[in-house]
């Protein structure tokens, strides 16, 4: 086995945002050397890595040359140059998740076709090369309103997704490759964090339930355990495991799902990295998702995914009407509440709906945690000074 700890071994991370910063808590714990590449000189990860490089994650040469300097390469964001990853792999570099996995996931059209091919339950959809192809399909009733429009590339945090209720909603859409997906009348939005290492050991975390903000289309609360029947829990975890094994994915994979009115589970989409829906694990789990990602990409035994306690996570996002140097209002008030831990990501500038941090509330009882979460949500405000 390679000697990772207190040695010259180098782990490379593409992307230096908050996910990278939280992964670095774990590399520090194990004394593993880290190199981080990010386009911003103000990246949250800059303070915690051994070596920081500013550069474009989509530029072939930048990513390739960065990858050459490290022993194992991983990423915390999907928008990276896949061709550079492929060349590094061809030269024997370990890249996790692999370029092949990332390619299938980066494009939402390919991701949906993959589910179809592998028999993974997902909402019905059609893929369109251009906006005019979509317009023709609607005009000929091949696609009926309402439906969910998704841009196949580049969407995140609710961007690149629209619910199309009437024809003039289509006019506002960009001209890009897209999918038109059947609008699912669902009971719950659920998530499962699944982890797999190169030897094929797979483990799933308990199912979480996501409550969304009605306007921003961003998750407002992540609740663990999800308040659902045991049979739905088992089904969701089994499907998440199948998704990970189908992708032959290595690392942490976040699987977002719909629970339909008749308790079917449909996979909505996946992210091949640590994820907002797994942040509860830092306080609530025996092994948090970041340590788990590290264990998996280094091909170490996976940790226990059970929860020690129930948890609810609240995202801290920039208030509407505020932009500029960030200020966290009433943070002292929330810290006096039971079971509350704030995480501040280190982004100096706030803007409306930008993810600036999160707060986890733990309690032996999930409903108690949920009511404290409501108080947190009402008290703390992310504004600008």
C-alpha positions as CSV (number, residue, x, y, z in Angstrom):
1,X,0.0,0.0,0.0
2,X,1.2,3.5,-0.8
3,X,2.3,5.6,2.2
4,X,-0.1,8.5,2.3
5,X,0.4,9.9,5.8
6,X,3.1,12.3,6.8
7,X,4.9,11.6,3.5
8,X,5.6,13.2,0.1
9,X,2.4,11.7,-1.4
10,X,0.3,14.5,-3.0
11,X,-3.5,14.6,-3.5
12,X,-4.6,17.1,-6.2
13,X,-8.0,18.7,-6.0
14,X,-9.6,20.5,-9.0
15,X,-11.7,23.3,-7.5
16,X,-11.1,25.2,-4.3
17,X,-14.6,26.1,-3.2
18,X,-16.3,25.2,0.1
19,X,-16.4,21.5,-0.8
20,X,-12.7,21.5,-1.3
21,X,-12.2,23.4,2.0
22,X,-14.3,20.9,3.9
23,X,-12.3,18.0,2.3
24,X,-9.1,19.7,3.5
25,X,-10.3,19.4,7.1
26,X,-9.9,15.7,6.6
27,X,-6.5,15.8,4.8
28,X,-5.2,17.9,7.7
29,X,-6.5,15.3,10.1
30,X,-4.5,12.6,8.3
31,X,-1.5,14.8,7.5
32,X,-1.9,14.3,3.7
33,X,-0.3,16.9,1.4
34,X,-2.7,18.7,-0.9
35,X,-2.5,20.7,-4.1
36,X,-5.5,22.8,-5.2
37,X,-6.3,24.4,-8.5
38,X,-9.0,27.1,-8.7
39,X,-9.7,30.1,-11.0
40,X,-10.1,32.5,-8.0
41,X,-7.3,33.8,-5.9
42,X,-9.9,34.2,-3.1
43,X,-10.9,30.5,-3.2
44,X,-12.0,29.2,0.3
45,X,-9.6,26.3,0.0
46,X,-6.5,28.5,-0.4
47,X,-6.0,28.8,3.4
48,X,-5.9,25.1,4.1
49,X,-3.9,23.4,1.3
50,X,-0.2,22.9,1.0
51,X,0.1,24.3,-2.5
52,X,-2.4,26.6,-4.3
53,X,-2.5,27.4,-8.0
54,X,-4.7,29.9,-9.7
55,X,-5.9,28.7,-13.1
56,X,-8.7,27.8,-15.4
57,X,-10.3,24.4,-14.7
58,X,-11.5,24.1,-18.3
59,X,-8.1,24.8,-19.9
60,X,-6.5,21.6,-21.1
61,X,-2.8,22.6,-20.4
62,X,-3.6,24.1,-17.0
63,X,-5.4,20.9,-15.8
64,X,-2.9,18.5,-17.4
65,X,0.2,20.2,-16.0
66,X,-1.4,20.5,-12.5
67,X,-2.4,16.8,-12.6
68,X,1.2,15.8,-13.5
69,X,2.5,17.2,-10.2
70,X,0.2,15.0,-8.0
71,X,-0.1,11.3,-7.2
72,X,-3.9,11.1,-7.1
73,X,-6.3,13.6,-8.6
74,X,-9.9,14.3,-7.6
75,X,-12.3,17.2,-8.1
76,X,-15.0,19.1,-6.2
77,X,-16.8,20.6,-9.3
78,X,-17.9,18.9,-12.5
79,X,-16.9,21.7,-14.8
80,X,-13.3,20.6,-15.5
81,X,-11.4,19.7,-18.7
82,X,-12.2,16.0,-19.2
83,X,-9.7,15.6,-22.1
84,X,-6.9,16.5,-19.7
85,X,-8.1,13.9,-17.3
86,X,-8.2,11.3,-20.0
87,X,-4.6,12.1,-21.0
88,X,-3.5,11.9,-17.4
89,X,-5.2,8.5,-17.0
90,X,-3.6,7.2,-20.2
91,X,-0.3,8.1,-18.7
92,X,-1.0,6.1,-15.6
93,X,-2.3,8.8,-13.2
94,X,-5.1,7.8,-10.8
95,X,-8.0,10.2,-11.4
96,X,-11.1,9.6,-9.2
97,X,-13.9,9.7,-10.2
98,X,-12.7,8.7,-13.6
99,X,-12.9,10.8,-16.8
100,X,-15.3,8.2,-18.2
101,X,-17.7,8.5,-15.2
102,X,-17.5,12.3,-15.4
103,X,-18.3,12.3,-19.1
104,X,-21.5,10.4,-18.5
105,X,-22.6,12.7,-15.7
106,X,-21.4,16.1,-17.0
107,X,-24.1,16.2,-19.8
108,X,-27.6,15.7,-18.4
109,X,-28.8,14.2,-21.7
110,X,-26.1,11.5,-21.6
111,X,-26.8,11.0,-17.9
112,X,-30.5,10.3,-18.5
113,X,-29.8,8.0,-21.5
114,X,-27.4,6.1,-19.2
115,X,-30.2,5.5,-16.7
116,X,-32.4,4.2,-19.5
117,X,-29.7,1.9,-20.7
118,X,-29.0,0.5,-17.2
119,X,-32.7,0.1,-16.2
120,X,-32.4,2.7,-13.5
121,X,-35.9,4.3,-12.9
122,X,-36.1,7.9,-14.0
123,X,-38.7,10.4,-15.3
124,X,-39.6,10.1,-19.0
125,X,-37.7,12.6,-21.2
126,X,-36.8,13.7,-24.7
127,X,-33.4,15.1,-25.7
128,X,-33.2,18.1,-28.2
129,X,-30.1,19.4,-29.9
130,X,-31.5,23.0,-30.3
131,X,-34.3,25.2,-29.0
132,X,-36.0,25.1,-32.5
133,X,-36.2,21.2,-32.3
134,X,-37.9,21.6,-28.9
135,X,-40.3,24.3,-30.3
136,X,-41.2,21.9,-33.2
137,X,-41.8,19.0,-30.8
138,X,-44.2,21.2,-28.7
139,X,-46.0,22.4,-31.8
140,X,-46.6,18.8,-33.0
141,X,-47.7,17.7,-29.5
142,X,-44.8,15.3,-29.3
143,X,-44.1,17.1,-26.0
144,X,-47.1,18.3,-23.9
145,X,-47.1,21.1,-21.4
146,X,-46.3,21.4,-18.5
147,X,-42.8,19.8,-18.6
148,X,-39.4,20.4,-17.0
149,X,-36.8,22.0,-19.2
150,X,-33.1,21.3,-18.4
151,X,-30.0,22.6,-20.1
152,X,-27.8,19.5,-20.6
153,X,-24.6,21.3,-19.6
154,X,-23.5,23.9,-17.1
155,X,-26.6,24.1,-14.8
156,X,-26.2,24.2,-11.0
157,X,-28.2,25.2,-7.9
158,X,-31.4,25.5,-9.8
159,X,-29.9,27.4,-12.7
160,X,-30.4,25.7,-16.1
161,X,-33.8,24.2,-15.0
162,X,-37.2,25.7,-15.7
163,X,-40.8,24.4,-15.4
164,X,-42.5,25.2,-18.8
165,X,-46.2,25.8,-18.1
166,X,-47.2,27.8,-21.3
167,X,-45.8,28.4,-24.8
168,X,-44.3,31.8,-24.1
169,X,-42.2,30.3,-21.3
170,X,-40.2,28.6,-24.1
171,X,-39.4,32.1,-25.7
172,X,-37.2,33.0,-22.6
173,X,-35.1,29.8,-22.9
174,X,-31.5,29.9,-24.2
175,X,-30.8,28.2,-27.5
176,X,-28.9,25.2,-26.2
177,X,-29.0,21.4,-26.1
178,X,-31.6,20.4,-23.6
179,X,-34.0,17.8,-22.3
180,X,-37.7,18.0,-21.8
181,X,-38.7,15.9,-18.9
182,X,-42.1,14.8,-17.7
183,X,-43.2,16.8,-14.7
184,X,-43.4,14.4,-11.8
185,X,-46.1,14.9,-9.1
186,X,-43.9,13.8,-6.2
187,X,-44.5,13.4,-2.5
188,X,-40.9,14.0,-1.5
189,X,-37.5,14.9,-2.9
190,X,-34.9,12.5,-1.4
191,X,-31.2,12.1,-1.5
192,X,-28.7,9.4,-0.8
193,X,-24.9,9.8,-0.5
194,X,-23.2,6.7,-1.8
195,X,-19.5,6.0,-1.6
196,X,-17.5,3.4,-3.6
197,X,-13.7,2.7,-3.6
198,X,-11.6,1.2,-6.5
199,X,-11.9,-2.3,-5.1
200,X,-15.7,-2.0,-5.5
201,X,-16.6,-1.7,-1.8
202,X,-19.9,0.3,-1.7
203,X,-21.7,1.9,1.2
204,X,-24.8,4.2,1.4
205,X,-25.7,6.9,3.9
206,X,-29.2,7.1,5.4
207,X,-31.8,8.7,3.1
208,X,-32.3,12.5,3.5
209,X,-35.4,14.5,2.7
210,X,-35.0,17.9,1.0
211,X,-37.3,20.8,1.6
212,X,-36.9,23.4,-1.2
213,X,-37.2,27.2,-1.1
214,X,-40.2,28.0,-3.4
215,X,-38.7,30.9,-5.3
216,X,-34.9,30.2,-5.4
217,X,-35.3,26.5,-6.4
218,X,-32.6,25.8,-3.8
219,X,-32.7,23.4,-0.9
220,X,-33.8,25.1,2.3
221,X,-33.6,22.2,4.7
222,X,-31.9,18.8,4.5
223,X,-33.4,16.4,7.0
224,X,-31.8,13.1,8.2
225,X,-33.3,10.7,8.6
226,X,-36.0,11.3,6.0
227,X,-39.5,11.0,7.5
228,X,-40.5,8.2,5.2
229,X,-41.5,4.5,5.5
230,X,-38.8,1.9,6.0
231,X,-39.7,0.2,2.6
232,X,-39.1,3.5,0.8
233,X,-35.8,3.9,2.6
234,X,-34.6,0.5,1.6
235,X,-35.7,1.0,-2.0
236,X,-33.9,4.4,-2.2
237,X,-30.6,3.1,-0.8
238,X,-30.7,0.0,-3.1
239,X,-31.2,2.2,-6.2
240,X,-28.4,4.6,-5.1
241,X,-26.1,1.6,-4.8
242,X,-27.1,0.4,-8.3
243,X,-26.4,3.9,-9.7
244,X,-22.9,3.9,-8.2
245,X,-22.1,0.4,-9.4
246,X,-23.5,1.2,-12.9
247,X,-21.3,4.3,-13.3
248,X,-18.3,2.3,-11.8
249,X,-17.9,5.5,-9.8
250,X,-15.1,6.0,-7.3
251,X,-15.5,8.6,-4.5
252,X,-18.7,10.1,-3.1
253,X,-21.7,10.3,-5.4
254,X,-24.9,12.2,-4.5
255,X,-28.0,10.7,-5.9
256,X,-31.1,13.0,-6.0
257,X,-34.5,11.2,-6.2
258,X,-38.2,11.7,-6.4
259,X,-40.6,9.7,-4.2
260,X,-43.8,9.6,-6.3
261,X,-47.3,9.6,-4.9
262,X,-47.4,5.8,-5.1
263,X,-44.0,5.4,-3.4
264,X,-41.9,4.7,-6.5
265,X,-38.4,6.0,-6.5
266,X,-37.2,7.9,-9.6
267,X,-33.6,9.1,-10.0
268,X,-33.5,12.8,-10.8
269,X,-29.8,13.4,-11.2
270,X,-26.4,12.8,-9.6
271,X,-23.3,14.7,-8.7
272,X,-20.0,12.8,-8.7
273,X,-18.6,14.6,-5.6
274,X,-19.3,15.5,-2.1
275,X,-22.6,17.4,-1.9
276,X,-24.8,19.8,0.0
277,X,-27.2,17.0,0.8
278,X,-24.4,15.2,2.7
279,X,-23.2,18.1,4.9
280,X,-25.3,16.8,7.8
281,X,-22.7,14.0,8.1
282,X,-20.0,16.3,9.5
283,X,-21.8,16.5,12.9
284,X,-24.3,13.6,12.7
285,X,-22.4,10.6,11.2
286,X,-19.7,8.2,12.4
287,X,-17.8,9.0,9.2
288,X,-18.5,12.3,7.4
289,X,-18.8,12.4,3.6
290,X,-15.5,14.2,3.2
291,X,-13.5,11.7,5.1
292,X,-15.4,9.0,3.2
293,X,-14.4,10.6,-0.2
294,X,-10.8,10.7,1.0
295,X,-10.9,7.0,2.1
296,X,-12.4,6.0,-1.3
297,X,-10.1,7.9,-3.6
298,X,-7.1,6.5,-1.7
299,X,-8.6,3.0,-1.8
300,X,-8.7,2.7,2.0
301,X,-11.5,0.8,3.8
302,X,-14.7,2.8,3.9
303,X,-16.0,4.1,7.3
304,X,-19.3,3.6,9.1
305,X,-22.1,5.6,7.4
306,X,-24.6,5.3,10.2
307,X,-25.8,8.4,12.0
308,X,-25.1,9.0,15.7
309,X,-27.9,11.5,16.0
310,X,-30.7,13.1,13.8
311,X,-29.8,16.3,11.9
312,X,-31.2,19.1,9.9
313,X,-29.1,21.3,7.7
314,X,-30.0,24.9,6.8
315,X,-28.2,26.5,3.9
316,X,-27.0,30.1,4.5
317,X,-27.5,32.0,1.3
318,X,-27.2,35.6,0.5
319,X,-30.3,37.7,1.2
320,X,-32.1,39.3,-1.7
321,X,-31.2,43.0,-2.2
322,X,-27.6,42.6,-0.7
323,X,-24.3,42.4,-2.6
324,X,-20.8,43.2,-1.4
325,X,-18.7,42.4,1.7
326,X,-20.5,39.8,3.7
327,X,-21.9,40.2,7.2
328,X,-23.6,37.4,9.2
329,X,-26.4,38.9,11.3
330,X,-27.6,37.2,14.5
331,X,-25.0,34.4,14.3
332,X,-24.5,34.7,18.1
333,X,-28.3,34.2,18.6
334,X,-28.3,30.9,16.7
335,X,-25.2,29.7,18.5
336,X,-27.1,29.9,21.8
337,X,-29.7,27.4,20.5
338,X,-29.2,23.6,21.3
339,X,-27.3,21.5,18.9
340,X,-26.3,24.3,16.5
341,X,-23.0,24.4,14.5
342,X,-22.5,27.0,11.8
343,X,-20.1,26.5,8.9
344,X,-18.9,29.7,7.2
345,X,-17.4,29.0,3.8
346,X,-15.0,31.9,3.5
347,X,-16.5,33.7,0.6
348,X,-15.9,37.4,1.1
349,X,-18.6,38.7,-1.2
350,X,-22.3,38.0,-0.9
351,X,-24.9,38.2,-3.6
352,X,-28.6,37.1,-3.6
353,X,-29.0,33.3,-3.2
354,X,-25.2,32.7,-3.2
355,X,-24.3,29.7,-0.9
356,X,-22.2,31.4,1.9
357,X,-22.4,28.7,4.5
358,X,-24.6,26.2,6.3
359,X,-25.8,25.4,9.8
360,X,-26.3,21.9,11.1
361,X,-28.7,21.3,14.0
362,X,-28.4,17.9,15.8
363,X,-30.8,16.3,18.2
364,X,-31.8,12.8,19.3
365,X,-35.2,13.6,17.8
366,X,-35.5,14.7,14.1
367,X,-38.7,16.8,14.8
368,X,-36.9,18.8,17.5
369,X,-34.0,19.4,15.2
370,X,-36.4,20.6,12.5
371,X,-38.1,23.1,14.9
372,X,-34.7,24.5,15.9
373,X,-33.8,24.7,12.2
374,X,-36.8,27.0,11.6
375,X,-35.6,29.3,14.4
376,X,-32.2,29.4,12.8
377,X,-33.6,30.1,9.4
378,X,-35.7,33.0,10.8
379,X,-32.8,34.5,12.8
380,X,-29.7,34.5,10.7
381,X,-29.3,36.8,7.8
382,X,-26.5,36.9,5.2
383,X,-26.3,40.6,4.3
384,X,-23.6,43.0,3.2
385,X,-21.9,45.7,5.3
